[in-house]
């Protein structure tokens, strides 16, 4: 049982974290703080948080856990704002989709107190934003990845892990470097591609006609292009090196497929399609079976 948690950013991710802990009966008070007063007021009205704070001194007083659920580029400024009011027993974690940059920001800002920061990332979400999108069951059965630092005390890591388990999440651990390489491939690149396709079609002279006839395949492929532009801009830049590596590999694949298409190489295209179909089916079977060895996915 946590006496008090602080949510910095009460949208989909932070709001769902609060609701899940409340549903599990694992927190007595949830305090919200952030950049947008209207979002905080809405979260209060929806019962996501119990109280709104205007300053970190009030918010952090007596807090067991602080969750940073804001775009990753804000990590440094948020940590700098809360540091003067951070009690020795308070643990800070985050939900950012990149980890190397977040860890670097934490080391720069927190210095010798970086041991109080346990980096994390829930592998769940949707394209919806804001407090109204928050769901108590968002993390049920989903992976939550922690990337603990050498300085972290085991008890502090367990406090964060226990909170995620109370939300229904299945815990995993990666290094920050492995985390960013994995998610560049299975999350950040797909978002970049979805945004690129929709932007390309929207800029065509006959865009209205194209969107008129777009159906379920287009909808499913581009759903994630409805996500927060600010958040995904920050993620793309934060994981720039790993994302460029994956993008270059994908461009090489597209170039190879373009060559096959131009040459009328049906056998070559079929091999790629068949291999992709097999891999996709195996992945889906593993997910449905609840295999812990299934590829990590992000549902945003």
C-alpha positions as CSV (number, residue, x, y, z in Angstrom):
1,X,0.0,0.0,0.0
2,X,1.3,3.4,-1.0
3,X,0.2,6.3,1.1
4,X,0.7,8.9,-1.6
5,X,1.7,9.0,-5.2
6,X,2.3,12.0,-7.4
7,X,1.4,11.9,-11.1
8,X,3.2,14.4,-13.3
9,X,1.0,14.5,-16.4
10,X,-2.5,13.1,-15.9
11,X,-3.2,11.9,-19.4
12,X,-3.6,8.4,-20.9
13,X,-0.5,6.9,-19.3
14,X,-0.4,8.7,-16.0
15,X,-4.1,8.6,-15.5
16,X,-4.4,4.9,-16.3
17,X,-1.6,4.2,-13.7
18,X,-3.5,6.1,-11.1
19,X,-6.8,4.4,-11.9
20,X,-5.3,1.0,-11.9
21,X,-3.7,1.5,-8.5
22,X,-6.9,2.9,-7.1
23,X,-8.9,-0.1,-8.4
24,X,-6.3,-2.5,-6.8
25,X,-6.7,-0.6,-3.5
26,X,-2.9,0.0,-3.4
27,X,-2.9,3.8,-2.9
28,X,-4.5,6.1,-0.4
29,X,-4.0,9.4,-2.1
30,X,-3.2,10.4,-5.7
31,X,-2.0,13.9,-6.3
32,X,-1.8,15.5,-9.8
33,X,0.6,18.2,-11.1
34,X,1.4,19.3,-14.6
35,X,1.5,22.0,-17.3
36,X,-2.2,22.0,-18.2
37,X,-4.7,23.2,-15.5
38,X,-7.6,22.1,-17.6
39,X,-6.3,18.5,-17.8
40,X,-5.7,18.5,-14.1
41,X,-9.3,19.8,-13.4
42,X,-10.7,17.1,-15.7
43,X,-8.7,14.4,-14.0
44,X,-10.0,15.6,-10.7
45,X,-13.6,15.6,-11.9
46,X,-13.1,12.0,-13.3
47,X,-11.8,10.7,-10.0
48,X,-8.4,9.9,-11.5
49,X,-6.6,12.1,-8.9
50,X,-7.7,13.1,-5.4
51,X,-6.1,16.5,-5.4
52,X,-4.4,19.1,-7.7
53,X,-1.2,20.7,-6.6
54,X,0.3,23.9,-8.0
55,X,3.8,23.4,-6.7
56,X,6.2,20.6,-6.1
57,X,6.8,21.4,-2.5
58,X,3.2,20.6,-1.7
59,X,2.9,17.7,-4.1
60,X,6.0,15.8,-2.9
61,X,5.4,16.3,0.8
62,X,5.0,12.7,2.1
63,X,5.0,11.1,-1.3
64,X,6.1,7.5,-1.6
65,X,6.3,7.4,-5.4
66,X,6.4,10.0,-8.2
67,X,5.4,9.0,-11.8
68,X,6.7,11.2,-14.6
69,X,4.1,10.7,-17.4
70,X,5.1,13.6,-19.6
71,X,6.9,13.8,-23.0
72,X,10.5,12.6,-22.6
73,X,12.0,16.0,-23.5
74,X,10.5,17.3,-20.3
75,X,12.2,14.9,-18.1
76,X,15.2,17.1,-17.2
77,X,13.1,20.3,-16.4
78,X,10.6,18.2,-14.3
79,X,13.4,16.6,-12.3
80,X,15.0,20.0,-11.8
81,X,11.7,21.4,-10.5
82,X,11.1,18.6,-8.1
83,X,14.7,18.0,-6.8
84,X,14.7,20.7,-4.1
85,X,11.6,19.1,-2.6
86,X,12.5,15.4,-3.0
87,X,12.6,13.6,0.3
88,X,15.2,10.8,0.8
89,X,12.5,8.1,1.0
90,X,10.6,9.1,-2.2
91,X,11.2,7.1,-5.3
92,X,10.8,8.7,-8.8
93,X,10.0,6.7,-11.9
94,X,8.9,7.5,-15.4
95,X,6.9,6.0,-18.3
96,X,8.9,7.4,-21.2
97,X,9.3,5.4,-24.5
98,X,13.0,6.1,-24.6
99,X,15.5,5.4,-21.8
100,X,19.1,6.4,-22.7
101,X,18.1,10.1,-22.9
102,X,16.0,9.9,-19.8
103,X,18.8,8.2,-17.8
104,X,21.2,10.9,-19.1
105,X,18.9,13.7,-18.0
106,X,18.4,12.1,-14.6
107,X,22.2,11.7,-14.0
108,X,22.7,15.4,-15.0
109,X,20.0,16.8,-12.9
110,X,19.9,14.5,-9.9
111,X,23.6,13.9,-9.5
112,X,24.4,11.8,-6.4
113,X,20.6,11.4,-5.9
114,X,20.1,9.6,-9.1
115,X,19.7,6.4,-7.0
116,X,16.1,7.6,-6.3
117,X,15.2,7.4,-10.0
118,X,14.1,4.0,-11.4
119,X,13.5,4.3,-15.2
120,X,10.5,2.5,-16.6
121,X,8.2,2.1,-19.6
122,X,4.8,0.5,-19.8
123,X,4.2,-1.3,-23.1
124,X,0.6,-0.2,-23.5
125,X,-1.4,2.7,-24.7
126,X,-3.6,3.9,-27.5
127,X,-3.8,6.8,-30.0
128,X,-6.1,8.7,-27.6
129,X,-4.8,11.4,-25.4
130,X,-5.8,13.2,-22.2
131,X,-7.5,12.2,-19.0
132,X,-10.7,11.1,-20.7
133,X,-8.6,8.3,-22.4
134,X,-7.4,6.9,-19.1
135,X,-8.5,3.3,-18.4
136,X,-8.1,1.3,-15.2
137,X,-7.5,-1.8,-17.2
138,X,-5.0,-0.4,-19.7
139,X,-2.0,-2.3,-18.2
140,X,-3.7,-5.6,-17.5
141,X,-1.6,-8.4,-18.9
142,X,0.7,-6.0,-20.7
143,X,4.5,-5.8,-20.3
144,X,6.1,-3.1,-18.2
145,X,9.9,-2.7,-18.7
146,X,12.2,-1.4,-16.0
147,X,15.8,-0.4,-16.8
148,X,17.3,-0.1,-13.3
149,X,20.4,1.8,-12.7
150,X,23.4,0.4,-10.8
151,X,22.8,3.0,-8.1
152,X,19.2,1.9,-7.5
153,X,18.5,0.1,-4.2
154,X,16.7,-3.2,-4.7
155,X,13.9,-2.1,-2.5
156,X,13.3,1.0,-4.6
157,X,13.2,-1.1,-7.8
158,X,10.7,-3.4,-6.1
159,X,8.5,-0.5,-5.1
160,X,8.1,0.5,-8.7
161,X,7.8,-3.1,-9.9
162,X,5.1,-3.8,-7.2
163,X,3.1,-0.8,-8.4
164,X,3.1,-2.0,-12.0
165,X,2.2,-5.5,-10.9
166,X,-0.7,-4.0,-8.9
167,X,-1.8,-2.4,-12.2
168,X,-1.8,-6.0,-13.7
169,X,1.4,-5.6,-15.7
170,X,3.9,-8.3,-16.4
171,X,7.4,-7.1,-15.4
172,X,10.5,-7.2,-17.6
173,X,14.0,-5.7,-17.3
174,X,16.3,-4.4,-20.0
175,X,19.3,-2.2,-20.1
176,X,18.5,1.3,-21.4
177,X,20.6,0.6,-24.5
178,X,18.8,-2.6,-25.3
179,X,15.5,-1.0,-24.6
180,X,16.1,1.8,-27.1
181,X,17.3,-0.6,-29.8
182,X,14.3,-2.9,-29.4
183,X,11.7,-0.1,-29.4
184,X,13.3,1.7,-32.3
185,X,12.4,-1.3,-34.4
186,X,9.0,-2.4,-33.1
187,X,7.5,1.0,-32.0
188,X,9.3,4.1,-33.1
189,X,9.8,3.1,-36.7
190,X,6.2,2.0,-37.2
191,X,5.0,5.3,-35.8
192,X,7.3,7.2,-38.2
193,X,6.0,5.2,-41.1
194,X,2.4,5.7,-40.2
195,X,2.8,9.4,-39.8
196,X,4.7,9.6,-43.1
197,X,2.0,7.7,-45.1
198,X,-0.9,9.8,-43.8
199,X,1.1,13.0,-44.3
200,X,2.0,12.0,-47.8
201,X,-1.6,11.2,-48.8
202,X,-3.0,14.3,-47.1
203,X,-0.7,16.4,-49.3
204,X,-1.9,15.0,-52.6
205,X,-4.3,17.0,-54.8
206,X,-6.9,14.2,-54.7
207,X,-6.5,13.5,-50.9
208,X,-10.3,13.7,-50.4
209,X,-10.9,10.9,-52.8
210,X,-8.1,8.8,-51.4
211,X,-9.4,9.1,-47.8
212,X,-13.0,8.5,-49.1
213,X,-12.0,5.0,-50.2
214,X,-9.6,4.1,-47.5
215,X,-10.9,1.2,-45.5
216,X,-9.9,-1.2,-42.7
217,X,-6.4,-2.0,-43.9
218,X,-5.5,1.7,-44.1
219,X,-7.3,2.3,-40.7
220,X,-5.3,-0.5,-39.0
221,X,-2.0,0.5,-40.5
222,X,-2.3,4.2,-39.7
223,X,-4.1,4.1,-36.3
224,X,-1.0,5.1,-34.5
225,X,-0.7,8.3,-36.6
226,X,-3.5,9.6,-34.4
227,X,-1.1,9.7,-31.4
228,X,0.3,12.9,-29.8
229,X,2.6,14.7,-32.3
230,X,4.5,16.3,-29.4
231,X,5.2,13.0,-27.7
232,X,6.3,11.3,-30.9
233,X,8.5,14.2,-32.1
234,X,10.3,14.0,-28.7
235,X,10.6,10.2,-28.9
236,X,12.0,10.3,-32.5
237,X,14.7,12.8,-31.6
238,X,15.5,11.2,-28.3
239,X,16.1,7.8,-30.0
240,X,17.6,9.3,-33.1
241,X,20.6,7.0,-33.6
242,X,18.8,3.8,-33.1
243,X,15.8,5.0,-35.2
244,X,18.1,6.0,-38.1
245,X,19.6,2.6,-38.0
246,X,16.2,0.9,-38.3
247,X,15.0,3.5,-40.9
248,X,18.1,2.9,-43.1
249,X,17.5,-0.9,-43.0
250,X,13.8,-0.4,-43.9
251,X,14.8,1.9,-46.8
252,X,17.1,-0.8,-48.1
253,X,14.2,-3.3,-47.9
254,X,11.9,-1.0,-49.8
255,X,14.6,-0.4,-52.4
256,X,15.0,-4.1,-52.9
257,X,11.2,-4.6,-53.2
258,X,11.0,-1.7,-55.6
259,X,13.6,-3.4,-57.8
260,X,11.6,-6.6,-57.7
261,X,8.4,-4.8,-58.5
262,X,9.9,-2.9,-61.5
263,X,11.4,-6.2,-62.8
264,X,8.1,-8.1,-62.4
265,X,9.8,-10.4,-60.0
266,X,6.7,-12.1,-58.5
267,X,8.7,-14.9,-56.9
268,X,10.9,-12.5,-55.0
269,X,7.9,-10.5,-53.8
270,X,6.1,-13.7,-52.8
271,X,9.0,-14.9,-50.7
272,X,9.0,-11.6,-48.8
273,X,5.2,-11.7,-48.3
274,X,5.3,-15.3,-47.3
275,X,8.1,-14.8,-44.8
276,X,6.3,-11.8,-43.3
277,X,3.0,-13.7,-43.1
278,X,4.7,-16.6,-41.3
279,X,6.5,-14.3,-38.8
280,X,3.3,-12.4,-38.1
281,X,1.3,-15.5,-37.5
282,X,4.0,-16.9,-35.1
283,X,4.1,-13.6,-33.2
284,X,0.3,-13.6,-32.9
285,X,0.2,-17.2,-31.7
286,X,2.8,-16.4,-29.1
287,X,0.9,-13.3,-27.9
288,X,-2.3,-15.2,-27.6
289,X,-0.6,-18.0,-25.7
290,X,0.8,-15.5,-23.3
291,X,4.4,-16.5,-24.0
292,X,7.0,-14.4,-22.1
293,X,9.3,-15.0,-25.1
294,X,6.9,-13.2,-27.5
295,X,8.3,-10.1,-29.2
296,X,7.8,-7.0,-27.1
297,X,5.2,-4.8,-28.6
298,X,3.9,-1.3,-27.9
299,X,0.2,-0.8,-28.3
300,X,0.4,2.9,-29.0
